[in-house]
Amino acid sequence: MSSKSAKVQETRILLLGLDSAGKSTLLYKLKLARDIVTTPTIGFNVEMIELEKSLPLTVWDVGGQEKMRRVWKYYCENTDGLLYVVDSTDKQRIEDARREFEHILKNEYIKNVPVVLFANKQDVPGALTAEEITRMFKVKKLCSDRNWYVQPCCATTGEGLVEGLRKLTGFVKAM
């Protein structure tokens, strides 16, 4: 079996972001297409998602608490795409989210891996827009060596989730 066909067998997506950004809510909305009550992820969740038969995704949702962020680097190996979730309403921690995003992009294992940032919680009045997140996170500069996209979304309603994941899978297929 060639490495290209092996890649079709499993596409590994890393789902990161600060705690309470909405990562698990987003994951299970995509997986189950319904609302579930989530609790802070201690460790990680792994789920298979199939938007299309030709590209099954294995999504690694890693906890975003401060102690977990120190081990994010260990999940980067063999990653084909990065989903980074930002709580667009958490203006007190937006700089922390940006700093963690910048730090993870420096990981040698995901040097050229495509990235989709989910600007989550767009249903909340006063949420930062996708354009504001793009500017604040310096995405054009930090991701100049890879495909990237910033997708406004609402994990609880599902709005924008499929579009963002389709964008990422398109990038992955083009690699």
Disulfide bonds with the S-S distance in Angstrom:
none
